Amino acid sequence: MNFGERLKQIRTEKGLTQPQFAQLAGIEQSYLSKLENDKSVPSADMFSTILSGLDMDEAAFLKEVDREVMAKTLGHIPAVTRFTAEAVAAQVSDTKKWLYGSAAAWILGFALMLAANDGIFFSNKLYKYVSPGVLLPGEAENLFDKQREILQLRMQAQVITFQEMSKQLAEFQATRARLVTVESPVSRGTVYVEPAENGRRRFELAHTEYVQAPGNRILQFLGAIVLVSGFVGLFIEWRLRRLKKTSAK
């Protein structure tokens, strides 16, 4: 929208005819007609006179005028130059806010996805520990691993016979061997010991599996949403800028 169209629009909205507004503003009707038909441009003083007649400030009047037309036809008016500079500064400020917001969304989204992938908040590892049985007070930590070897050494020393060795080994396996497996998302080292009924259990790390924790799946999903919202923010800022330019024409 150019200056003349804007002037005519406001005059019409106020229900004033050209003669009425010309008289109200203290200008000639013929000059008003030229202004509305863009056959003439106002001086700085005339622009102020017109605004007084319309009972408007420059911002309210100029907000609907096309920026390019304004620069070409009204650039000689200080009030218009000031308005244009303020509008550009406001646009730059708004754009920076959208850019900073989008950048923050990208950083936060990427950080959430990275945290989910690396298991920073919730472990993605599952540690499996195995204990072959309960160790009684005074028994060696490696009893269940060395029991067969100990019995074989006693047989070789002729302390027991082969039949006695086989019987004792079978009894040991039947009465003492009680395999227990523990899964933990937190590492407890390669070996740890904890109290058990009548003794203690020695757990050894059997293997480690990669299992994505439910919390990390949620973090990854939220991170993706936040990351995409950064791009959406840029698109919205671009569309708003286009709409402002379109509405001003």
CYANA upper distance limits for C-alpha pairs under 8 A (distance plus 0.5 A):
  1 MET  CA      5 GLU  CA      6.62
  1 MET  CA      6 ARG  CA      6.97
  1 MET  CA     64 GLU  CA      7.13
  1 MET  CA     65 VAL  CA      5.50
  1 MET  CA     66 ASP  CA      5.79
  1 MET  CA    248 ALA  CA      6.52
  1 MET  CA    249 LYS  CA      4.73
  2 ASN  CA      6 ARG  CA      6.75
  2 ASN  CA     38 ASP  CA      8.48
  2 ASN  CA     65 VAL  CA      5.93
  2 ASN  CA     66 ASP  CA      6.50
  2 ASN  CA     69 VAL  CA      6.58
  2 ASN  CA     70 MET  CA      7.71
  2 ASN  CA    249 LYS  CA      7.82
  3 PHE  CA      7 LEU  CA      6.63
  3 PHE  CA     35 LEU  CA      8.28
  3 PHE  CA     36 GLU  CA      7.87
  3 PHE  CA     38 ASP  CA      7.69
  3 PHE  CA     65 VAL  CA      6.82
  3 PHE  CA     69 VAL  CA      8.42
  3 PHE  CA     70 MET  CA      7.87
  4 GLY  CA      8 LYS  CA      6.68
  4 GLY  CA     35 LEU  CA      5.90
  4 GLY  CA     36 GLU  CA      4.23
  4 GLY  CA     37 ASN  CA      6.12
  4 GLY  CA     38 ASP  CA      5.73
  5 GLU  CA      9 GLN  CA      6.51
  5 GLU  CA     36 GLU  CA      6.55
  5 GLU  CA     37 ASN  CA      7.96
  6 ARG  CA     10 ILE  CA      6.78
  6 ARG  CA     61 PHE  CA      8.02
  6 ARG  CA     64 GLU  CA      7.68
  6 ARG  CA     65 VAL  CA      7.22
  7 LEU  CA     11 ARG  CA      6.70
  7 LEU  CA     35 LEU  CA      8.48
  7 LEU  CA     36 GLU  CA      6.73
  8 LYS  CA     12 THR  CA      6.51
  8 LYS  CA     36 GLU  CA      6.32
  9 GLN  CA     13 GLU  CA      6.64
 10 ILE  CA     14 LYS  CA      6.72
 10 ILE  CA     54 LEU  CA      8.27
 11 ARG  CA     15 GLY  CA      6.96
 11 ARG  CA     16 LEU  CA      6.05
 11 ARG  CA     17 THR  CA      7.79
 11 ARG  CA     18 GLN  CA      8.40
 11 ARG  CA     21 PHE  CA      7.70
 11 ARG  CA     54 LEU  CA      8.05
 12 THR  CA     16 LEU  CA      6.31
 12 THR  CA     17 THR  CA      7.71
 16 LEU  CA     20 GLN  CA      6.27
 16 LEU  CA     21 PHE  CA      6.39
 17 THR  CA     21 PHE  CA      6.66
 18 GLN  CA     22 ALA  CA      6.39
 18 GLN  CA     29 GLN  CA      6.76
 18 GLN  CA     32 LEU  CA      7.67
 18 GLN  CA     33 SER  CA      7.95
 19 PRO  CA     23 GLN  CA      6.60
 19 PRO  CA     29 GLN  CA      6.24
 20 GLN  CA     24 LEU  CA      6.63
 21 PHE  CA     25 ALA  CA      6.45
 21 PHE  CA     53 GLY  CA      7.89
 22 ALA  CA     26 GLY  CA      6.27
 22 ALA  CA     27 ILE  CA      5.51
 22 ALA  CA     28 GLU  CA      6.22
 22 ALA  CA     29 GLN  CA      5.75
 22 ALA  CA     32 LEU  CA      7.09
 23 GLN  CA     27 ILE  CA      6.87
 23 GLN  CA     28 GLU  CA      7.95
 23 GLN  CA     29 GLN  CA      8.39
 24 LEU  CA     53 GLY  CA      6.49
 25 ALA  CA     49 THR  CA      6.92
 25 ALA  CA     50 ILE  CA      6.54
 25 ALA  CA     52 SER  CA      7.72
 25 ALA  CA     53 GLY  CA      5.04
 25 ALA  CA     54 LEU  CA      8.33
 27 ILE  CA     31 TYR  CA      7.58
 27 ILE  CA     32 LEU  CA      7.62
 28 GLU  CA     32 LEU  CA      6.86
 29 GLN  CA     33 SER  CA      6.61
 30 SER  CA     34 LYS  CA      6.86
 31 TYR  CA     35 LEU  CA      6.78
 31 TYR  CA     40 SER  CA      8.40
 32 LEU  CA     36 GLU  CA      6.71
 33 SER  CA     37 ASN  CA      6.66
 34 LYS  CA     38 ASP  CA      6.50
 34 LYS  CA     39 LYS  CA      5.35
 34 LYS  CA     40 SER  CA      5.97
 35 LEU  CA     39 LYS  CA      6.49
 35 LEU  CA     40 SER  CA      5.62
 35 LEU  CA     41 VAL  CA      6.59
 35 LEU  CA     42 PRO  CA      7.83
 41 VAL  CA     73 THR  CA      7.22
 41 VAL  CA     74 LEU  CA      7.77
 42 PRO  CA     46 MET  CA      5.91
 42 PRO  CA     47 PHE  CA      6.08
 42 PRO  CA     74 LEU  CA      8.29
 43 SER  CA     47 PHE  CA      6.46
 43 SER  CA     76 HIS  CA      8.33
 43 SER  CA     77 ILE  CA      7.33
 44 ALA  CA     48 SER  CA      6.89
 44 ALA  CA     76 HIS  CA      7.94
 44 ALA  CA     77 ILE  CA      5.38
 44 ALA  CA     78 PRO  CA      7.58
 44 ALA  CA     79 ALA  CA      8.27
 45 ASP  CA     49 THR  CA      6.75
 46 MET  CA     50 ILE  CA      6.62
 47 PHE  CA     51 LEU  CA      6.78
 47 PHE  CA     77 ILE  CA      8.44
 48 SER  CA     52 SER  CA      6.68
 49 THR  CA     53 GLY  CA      6.75
 50 ILE  CA     54 LEU  CA      6.72
 51 LEU  CA     55 ASP  CA      6.34
 51 LEU  CA     56 MET  CA      5.79
 51 LEU  CA     57 ASP  CA      6.76
 51 LEU  CA     58 GLU  CA      7.50
 51 LEU  CA     61 PHE  CA      8.32
 52 SER  CA     56 MET  CA      6.97
 52 SER  CA     57 ASP  CA      8.45
 56 MET  CA     60 ALA  CA      6.88
 56 MET  CA     61 PHE  CA      7.16
 57 ASP  CA     61 PHE  CA      7.00
 58 GLU  CA     62 LEU  CA      6.31
 58 GLU  CA     79 ALA  CA      7.42
 58 GLU  CA     80 VAL  CA      7.79
 58 GLU  CA     83 PHE  CA      7.91
 59 ALA  CA     63 LYS  CA      6.29
 59 ALA  CA     83 PHE  CA      7.03
 61 PHE  CA     65 VAL  CA      8.19
 62 LEU  CA     80 VAL  CA      8.25
 62 LEU  CA     83 PHE  CA      8.41
 63 LYS  CA    248 ALA  CA      7.58
 64 GLU  CA    247 SER  CA      7.49
 64 GLU  CA    248 ALA  CA      5.19
 64 GLU  CA    249 LYS  CA      7.87
 65 VAL  CA     69 VAL  CA      7.94
 65 VAL  CA     70 MET  CA      7.10
 65 VAL  CA    248 ALA  CA      5.78
 65 VAL  CA    249 LYS  CA      7.01
 66 ASP  CA     70 MET  CA      6.49
 66 ASP  CA    245 LYS  CA      7.90
 66 ASP  CA    248 ALA  CA      5.18
 66 ASP  CA    249 LYS  CA      5.21
 67 ARG  CA     71 ALA  CA      6.67
 67 ARG  CA     84 THR  CA      8.16
 67 ARG  CA    245 LYS  CA      8.46
 67 ARG  CA    248 ALA  CA      7.73
 68 GLU  CA     72 LYS  CA      6.85
 69 VAL  CA     73 THR  CA      6.49
 69 VAL  CA     74 LEU  CA      8.23
 70 MET  CA     74 LEU  CA      5.59
 70 MET  CA     75 GLY  CA      6.93
 70 MET  CA     80 VAL  CA      8.17
 71 ALA  CA     75 GLY  CA      5.17
 71 ALA  CA     81 THR  CA      8.42
 74 LEU  CA     80 VAL  CA      7.00
 75 GLY  CA     80 VAL  CA      6.91
 75 GLY  CA     81 THR  CA      6.44
 76 HIS  CA     80 VAL  CA      8.31
 76 HIS  CA     81 THR  CA      7.98
 77 ILE  CA     81 THR  CA      6.82
 78 PRO  CA     82 ARG  CA      6.52
 79 ALA  CA     83 PHE  CA      6.62
 80 VAL  CA     84 THR  CA      6.56
 81 THR  CA     85 ALA  CA      6.70
 82 ARG  CA     86 GLU  CA      6.69
 83 PHE  CA     87 ALA  CA      6.53
 84 THR  CA     88 VAL  CA      6.63
 85 ALA  CA     89 ALA  CA      6.61
 86 GLU  CA     90 ALA  CA      6.56
 87 ALA  CA     91 GLN  CA      6.59
 88 VAL  CA     92 VAL  CA      6.60
 89 ALA  CA     93 SER  CA      6.60
 90 ALA  CA     94 ASP  CA      6.61
 91 GLN  CA     95 THR  CA      6.56
 92 VAL  CA     96 LYS  CA      6.60
 93 SER  CA     97 LYS  CA      6.79
 94 ASP  CA     98 TRP  CA      6.88
 95 THR  CA     99 LEU  CA      6.60
 95 THR  CA    237 GLU  CA      7.40
 96 LYS  CA    100 TYR  CA      6.41
 97 LYS  CA    101 GLY  CA      6.47
 98 TRP  CA    102 SER  CA      6.51
 98 TRP  CA    233 GLY  CA      6.98
 98 TRP  CA    234 LEU  CA      7.14
 98 TRP  CA    237 GLU  CA      6.98
 99 LEU  CA    103 ALA  CA      6.51
 99 LEU  CA    233 GLY  CA      8.44
 99 LEU  CA    234 LEU  CA      7.33
100 TYR  CA    104 ALA  CA      6.54
101 GLY  CA    105 ALA  CA      6.69
101 GLY  CA    230 GLY  CA      7.65
101 GLY  CA    233 GLY  CA      8.10
102 SER  CA    106 TRP  CA      6.69
102 SER  CA    229 SER  CA      7.80
102 SER  CA    230 GLY  CA      4.47
102 SER  CA    231 PHE  CA      7.12
102 SER  CA    233 GLY  CA      6.33
102 SER  CA    234 LEU  CA      7.09
103 ALA  CA    107 ILE  CA      6.69
103 ALA  CA    230 GLY  CA      7.07
104 ALA  CA    108 LEU  CA      6.50
104 ALA  CA    230 GLY  CA      8.15
105 ALA  CA    109 GLY  CA      6.29
105 ALA  CA    226 VAL  CA      6.03
105 ALA  CA    227 LEU  CA      6.12
105 ALA  CA    229 SER  CA      7.19
105 ALA  CA    230 GLY  CA      5.49
106 TRP  CA    110 PHE  CA      6.46
106 TRP  CA    226 VAL  CA      7.41
106 TRP  CA    227 LEU  CA      5.18
106 TRP  CA    228 VAL  CA      8.17
106 TRP  CA    230 GLY  CA      6.12
107 ILE  CA    111 ALA  CA      6.49
107 ILE  CA    227 LEU  CA      8.11
108 LEU  CA    112 LEU  CA      6.62
108 LEU  CA    223 GLY  CA      7.60
108 LEU  CA    226 VAL  CA      7.55
108 LEU  CA    227 LEU  CA      7.81
109 GLY  CA    113 MET  CA      6.76
109 GLY  CA    222 LEU  CA      7.80
109 GLY  CA    223 GLY  CA      4.45
109 GLY  CA    224 ALA  CA      6.49
109 GLY  CA    225 ILE  CA      7.75
109 GLY  CA    226 VAL  CA      5.35
109 GLY  CA    227 LEU  CA      4.91
110 PHE  CA    114 LEU  CA      6.51
110 PHE  CA    223 GLY  CA      6.76
110 PHE  CA    224 ALA  CA      8.20
110 PHE  CA    227 LEU  CA      7.07
111 ALA  CA    115 ALA  CA      6.48
111 ALA  CA    223 GLY  CA      7.87
112 LEU  CA    116 ALA  CA      6.65
112 LEU  CA    219 LEU  CA      6.32
112 LEU  CA    220 GLN  CA      6.82
112 LEU  CA    222 LEU  CA      7.88
112 LEU  CA    223 GLY  CA      5.38
113 MET  CA    117 ASN  CA      6.62
113 MET  CA    219 LEU  CA      6.92
113 MET  CA    220 GLN  CA      5.13
113 MET  CA    221 PHE  CA      8.31
113 MET  CA    223 GLY  CA      5.62
113 MET  CA    224 ALA  CA      7.52
114 LEU  CA    118 ASP  CA      6.54
115 ALA  CA    119 GLY  CA      6.21
115 ALA  CA    120 ILE  CA      5.53
115 ALA  CA    121 PHE  CA      7.27
115 ALA  CA    216 ASN  CA      8.24
115 ALA  CA    219 LEU  CA      8.24
116 ALA  CA    120 ILE  CA      7.17
116 ALA  CA    121 PHE  CA      7.86
116 ALA  CA    122 PHE  CA      7.90
116 ALA  CA    215 GLY  CA      8.43
116 ALA  CA    216 ASN  CA      4.95
116 ALA  CA    217 ARG  CA      7.42
116 ALA  CA    219 LEU  CA      6.24
116 ALA  CA    220 GLN  CA      6.12
117 ASN  CA    124 ASN  CA      8.36
117 ASN  CA    216 ASN  CA      7.76
117 ASN  CA    220 GLN  CA      8.14
118 ASP  CA    123 SER  CA      8.44
118 ASP  CA    124 ASN  CA      7.89
119 GLY  CA    123 SER  CA      5.02
119 GLY  CA    124 ASN  CA      5.68
119 GLY  CA    216 ASN  CA      7.39
121 PHE  CA    216 ASN  CA      8.23
122 PHE  CA    213 ALA  CA      6.88
122 PHE  CA    215 GLY  CA      6.76
122 PHE  CA    216 ASN  CA      6.66
123 SER  CA    185 PRO  CA      6.43
123 SER  CA    186 VAL  CA      7.59
123 SER  CA    212 GLN  CA      8.18
123 SER  CA    213 ALA  CA      7.07
124 ASN  CA    185 PRO  CA      7.86
124 ASN  CA    210 TYR  CA      6.27
124 ASN  CA    211 VAL  CA      5.65
124 ASN  CA    212 GLN  CA      5.21
124 ASN  CA    213 ALA  CA      6.04
124 ASN  CA    216 ASN  CA      8.28
125 LYS  CA    185 PRO  CA      6.29
125 LYS  CA    186 VAL  CA      8.21
125 LYS  CA    208 THR  CA      7.12
125 LYS  CA    209 GLU  CA      6.15
125 LYS  CA    210 TYR  CA      5.23
125 LYS  CA    211 VAL  CA      6.10
125 LYS  CA    212 GLN  CA      7.90
126 LEU  CA    183 GLU  CA      6.95
126 LEU  CA    184 SER  CA      6.17
126 LEU  CA    185 PRO  CA      5.17
126 LEU  CA    186 VAL  CA      7.85
126 LEU  CA    208 THR  CA      6.18
126 LEU  CA    209 GLU  CA      5.60
126 LEU  CA    210 TYR  CA      6.79
126 LEU  CA    211 VAL  CA      6.80
127 TYR  CA    183 GLU  CA      6.07
127 TYR  CA    184 SER  CA      5.63
127 TYR  CA    185 PRO  CA      6.49
127 TYR  CA    186 VAL  CA      7.44
127 TYR  CA    187 SER  CA      6.78
127 TYR  CA    205 LEU  CA      7.59
127 TYR  CA    206 ALA  CA      8.40
127 TYR  CA    207 HIS  CA      6.89
127 TYR  CA    208 THR  CA      5.20
127 TYR  CA    209 GLU  CA      7.10
128 LYS  CA    181 THR  CA      7.33
128 LYS  CA    182 VAL  CA      6.20
128 LYS  CA    183 GLU  CA      5.04
128 LYS  CA    184 SER  CA      7.01
128 LYS  CA    205 LEU  CA      6.48
128 LYS  CA    206 ALA  CA      6.16
128 LYS  CA    207 HIS  CA      6.13
128 LYS  CA    208 THR  CA      6.67
129 TYR  CA    181 THR  CA      6.15
129 TYR  CA    182 VAL  CA      5.59
129 TYR  CA    183 GLU  CA      6.87
129 TYR  CA    203 PHE  CA      6.12
129 TYR  CA    204 GLU  CA      5.74
129 TYR  CA    205 LEU  CA      4.93
129 TYR  CA    206 ALA  CA      5.84
129 TYR  CA    207 HIS  CA      7.94
130 VAL  CA    179 LEU  CA      7.57
130 VAL  CA    180 VAL  CA      6.31
130 VAL  CA    181 THR  CA      5.09
130 VAL  CA    182 VAL  CA      6.92
130 VAL  CA    203 PHE  CA      5.70
130 VAL  CA    204 GLU  CA      5.95
130 VAL  CA    205 LEU  CA      7.04
130 VAL  CA    206 ALA  CA      6.70
131 SER  CA    178 ARG  CA      8.41
131 SER  CA    179 LEU  CA      6.20
131 SER  CA    180 VAL  CA      5.71
131 SER  CA    181 THR  CA      6.98
131 SER  CA    201 ARG  CA      6.85
131 SER  CA    202 ARG  CA      6.17
131 SER  CA    203 PHE  CA      5.06
131 SER  CA    204 GLU  CA      7.05
132 PRO  CA    144 PHE  CA      7.22
132 PRO  CA    177 ALA  CA      6.29
132 PRO  CA    178 ARG  CA      6.18
132 PRO  CA    179 LEU  CA      4.83
132 PRO  CA    180 VAL  CA      6.95
132 PRO  CA    202 ARG  CA      8.49
133 GLY  CA    144 PHE  CA      7.93
133 GLY  CA    176 ARG  CA      6.61
133 GLY  CA    177 ALA  CA      5.40
133 GLY  CA    178 ARG  CA      5.07
133 GLY  CA    179 LEU  CA      6.20
133 GLY  CA    180 VAL  CA      7.79
133 GLY  CA    201 ARG  CA      6.94
133 GLY  CA    202 ARG  CA      8.41
134 VAL  CA    176 ARG  CA      7.49
134 VAL  CA    177 ALA  CA      8.23
134 VAL  CA    178 ARG  CA      7.86
134 VAL  CA    196 ALA  CA      7.29
134 VAL  CA    197 GLU  CA      8.21
134 VAL  CA    198 ASN  CA      8.37
134 VAL  CA    199 GLY  CA      6.62
134 VAL  CA    200 ARG  CA      6.04
134 VAL  CA    201 ARG  CA      5.48
134 VAL  CA    202 ARG  CA      8.22
135 LEU  CA    139 GLU  CA      6.57
135 LEU  CA    140 ALA  CA      8.16
135 LEU  CA    141 GLU  CA      7.81
135 LEU  CA    143 LEU  CA      8.21
135 LEU  CA    199 GLY  CA      5.98
135 LEU  CA    200 ARG  CA      5.76
135 LEU  CA    201 ARG  CA      6.48
135 LEU  CA    202 ARG  CA      8.17
136 LEU  CA    198 ASN  CA      6.91
136 LEU  CA    199 GLY  CA      5.05
136 LEU  CA    200 ARG  CA      7.17
137 PRO  CA    198 ASN  CA      8.36
137 PRO  CA    199 GLY  CA      6.27
137 PRO  CA    200 ARG  CA      8.32
139 GLU  CA    143 LEU  CA      7.30
141 GLU  CA    202 ARG  CA      7.58
142 ASN  CA    146 LYS  CA      6.54
143 LEU  CA    147 GLN  CA      6.03
144 PHE  CA    177 ALA  CA      8.28
146 LYS  CA    150 ILE  CA      6.52
147 GLN  CA    151 LEU  CA      6.79
147 GLN  CA    169 LEU  CA      8.10
148 ARG  CA    152 GLN  CA      6.67
148 ARG  CA    169 LEU  CA      7.20
149 GLU  CA    153 LEU  CA      6.74
150 ILE  CA    154 ARG  CA      6.85
151 LEU  CA    155 MET  CA      6.68
151 LEU  CA    165 MET  CA      6.38
151 LEU  CA    169 LEU  CA      8.03
152 GLN  CA    156 GLN  CA      6.66
152 GLN  CA    165 MET  CA      7.59
153 LEU  CA    157 ALA  CA      6.66
154 ARG  CA    158 GLN  CA      6.78
154 ARG  CA    159 VAL  CA      5.78
154 ARG  CA    160 ILE  CA      6.61
155 MET  CA    159 VAL  CA      6.16
155 MET  CA    160 ILE  CA      5.37
155 MET  CA    161 THR  CA      6.11
155 MET  CA    162 PHE  CA      6.85
155 MET  CA    165 MET  CA      7.23
160 ILE  CA    164 GLU  CA      6.40
160 ILE  CA    165 MET  CA      6.93
161 THR  CA    165 MET  CA      6.62
162 PHE  CA    166 SER  CA      6.62
163 GLN  CA    167 LYS  CA      6.61
164 GLU  CA    168 GLN  CA      6.52
165 MET  CA    169 LEU  CA      6.53
166 SER  CA    170 ALA  CA      6.60
167 LYS  CA    171 GLU  CA      6.63
168 GLN  CA    172 PHE  CA      6.53
169 LEU  CA    173 GLN  CA      6.69
170 ALA  CA    174 ALA  CA      6.58
171 GLU  CA    175 THR  CA      6.43
171 GLU  CA    176 ARG  CA      8.45
172 PHE  CA    176 ARG  CA      5.83
172 PHE  CA    177 ALA  CA      7.38
173 GLN  CA    177 ALA  CA      5.43
188 ARG  CA    192 TYR  CA      7.16
189 GLY  CA    205 LEU  CA      7.91
190 THR  CA    204 GLU  CA      6.28
190 THR  CA    205 LEU  CA      5.45
191 VAL  CA    202 ARG  CA      7.59
191 VAL  CA    203 PHE  CA      6.09
191 VAL  CA    204 GLU  CA      5.05
191 VAL  CA    205 LEU  CA      6.72
192 TYR  CA    202 ARG  CA      6.49
192 TYR  CA    203 PHE  CA      5.89
192 TYR  CA    204 GLU  CA      7.28
193 VAL  CA    200 ARG  CA      7.31
193 VAL  CA    201 ARG  CA      6.14
193 VAL  CA    202 ARG  CA      5.02
193 VAL  CA    203 PHE  CA      6.55
194 GLU  CA    200 ARG  CA      6.27
194 GLU  CA    201 ARG  CA      6.08
194 GLU  CA    202 ARG  CA      7.30
195 PRO  CA    199 GLY  CA      6.78
195 PRO  CA    200 ARG  CA      4.81
195 PRO  CA    201 ARG  CA      6.73
196 ALA  CA    200 ARG  CA      4.98
196 ALA  CA    201 ARG  CA      6.47
212 GLN  CA    216 ASN  CA      6.99
212 GLN  CA    217 ARG  CA      7.42
213 ALA  CA    217 ARG  CA      7.03
214 PRO  CA    218 ILE  CA      6.91
215 GLY  CA    219 LEU  CA      6.74
216 ASN  CA    220 GLN  CA      6.48
217 ARG  CA    221 PHE  CA      6.69
218 ILE  CA    222 LEU  CA      6.62
219 LEU  CA    223 GLY  CA      6.39
220 GLN  CA    224 ALA  CA      6.68
221 PHE  CA    225 ILE  CA      6.87
222 LEU  CA    226 VAL  CA      6.65
223 GLY  CA    227 LEU  CA      6.47
224 ALA  CA    228 VAL  CA      6.62
225 ILE  CA    229 SER  CA      6.59
226 VAL  CA    230 GLY  CA      7.10
227 LEU  CA    231 PHE  CA      7.74
228 VAL  CA    232 VAL  CA      6.79
229 SER  CA    233 GLY  CA      6.46
230 GLY  CA    234 LEU  CA      7.09
231 PHE  CA    235 PHE  CA      6.86
232 VAL  CA    236 ILE  CA      6.64
233 GLY  CA    237 GLU  CA      6.68
234 LEU  CA    238 TRP  CA      6.71
235 PHE  CA    239 ARG  CA      6.66
236 ILE  CA    240 LEU  CA      6.58
237 GLU  CA    241 ARG  CA      6.72
238 TRP  CA    242 ARG  CA      6.78
239 ARG  CA    243 LEU  CA      6.59
240 LEU  CA    244 LYS  CA      6.64
241 ARG  CA    245 LYS  CA      6.81
242 ARG  CA    246 THR  CA      6.58
243 LEU  CA    247 SER  CA      6.46
244 LYS  CA    248 ALA  CA      6.63
245 LYS  CA    249 LYS  CA      7.09
